[in-house]
Amino acid sequence: MILFNLVCLFACLLGFSEGSAQGACTERGTMNYVYRWKCNRDGSAECSEEIDYCDCNNYETRGGGTGYYDKYGHTKGGGWDCRSKCSGRPSTTGSETRTNNEVCG
């Protein structure tokens, strides 16, 4: 239940401007995160995040958002701050995946 509340909190904070979905799932107690970044030559960055949570009752919640940072650090949109991934690496892209597991009784 705590992880579900965190997902709801993330959804509110990030804005999930690209949408969200709910439904049935099979990976009980699993929260998957996918972080993507695109570093531009002009110093701007595009940072997207996707979250897929399957609670202990096999109920899935998905969401995501994208943040856009100009070269001065001003942001527009939701998402995560990926500017550290771009430091000294213009014109690069990348992604990371993380998984957290909740103990389901």
C-alpha positions in Angstrom: 0.0 0.0 0.0 2.9 2.4 0.7 4.3 1.9 -2.8 0.9 2.6 -4.3 0.7 5.8 -2.3 4.1 6.8 -3.6 3.0 6.1 -7.2 0.1 8.4 -6.6 2.4 11.0 -5.1 4.7 10.7 -8.1 1.8 11.1 -10.5 0.7 14.3 -8.8 4.2 15.8 -8.6 5.3 14.8 -12.1 2.1 15.8 -13.8 2.2 12.6 -16.0 1.4 14.8 -19.0 1.8 11.9 -21.3 -0.9 9.9 -19.7 -1.5 7.1 -17.3 -3.2 3.7 -17.4 -4.7 1.3 -14.9 -5.7 -2.4 -15.0 -4.7 -6.0 -14.2 -1.1 -7.2 -13.9 0.8 -10.3 -13.0 4.1 -9.1 -11.4 2.7 -8.6 -7.9 4.5 -6.0 -5.8 6.8 -4.7 -8.5 7.5 -1.1 -9.4 9.5 -0.6 -12.6 11.1 2.8 -13.5 12.5 3.7 -16.9 14.4 6.9 -17.1 15.5 8.3 -20.5 17.5 11.4 -21.4 18.5 13.3 -24.5 21.3 15.9 -24.2 21.3 18.5 -26.9 24.3 20.4 -28.3 22.9 23.8 -27.2 23.0 22.7 -23.5 19.3 21.8 -23.3 18.0 18.4 -22.2 14.9 16.3 -22.5 14.2 14.0 -19.5 11.4 11.4 -19.5 10.3 8.9 -16.8 7.9 6.0 -17.0 6.6 4.2 -13.9 4.8 0.9 -13.9 3.5 -0.4 -10.6 1.8 -3.7 -9.9 0.4 -3.8 -6.4 -0.1 -6.9 -4.2 -3.6 -7.2 -5.5 -2.5 -7.5 -9.1 -3.7 -4.0 -9.9 -1.5 -2.0 -12.2 -0.9 1.7 -12.4 1.2 3.3 -15.1 2.3 6.8 -15.7 5.0 9.0 -17.1 6.1 12.5 -17.9 8.8 14.4 -19.8 10.6 17.5 -18.6 12.4 19.9 -20.9 15.3 21.9 -19.6 16.9 24.9 -21.4 20.6 25.6 -21.2 20.0 27.8 -18.2 18.2 25.1 -16.2 14.6 26.4 -16.6 12.2 23.6 -16.8 8.9 22.9 -18.5 6.8 19.8 -18.0 7.0 16.9 -15.6 9.7 14.2 -15.4 13.0 14.0 -13.6 16.1 16.2 -13.7 18.5 14.5 -16.0 20.9 17.4 -16.4 23.7 15.6 -14.5 23.6 12.9 -17.2 24.4 15.6 -19.8 27.2 17.3 -18.0 30.2 17.3 -20.4 28.3 15.0 -22.8 26.4 17.0 -25.4 24.5 15.3 -28.2 24.1 12.0 -26.2 21.1 9.9 -25.2 20.6 7.1 -22.7 18.3 5.2 -20.5 18.3 3.4 -17.2 15.8 0.9 -15.7 15.2 0.3 -12.0 13.0 -2.2 -10.2 11.8 -2.2 -6.6 9.9 -5.1 -5.1 7.4 -5.0 -2.3 6.8 -8.1 -0.1 3.3 -9.3 -0.7 1.7 -11.6 1.9 
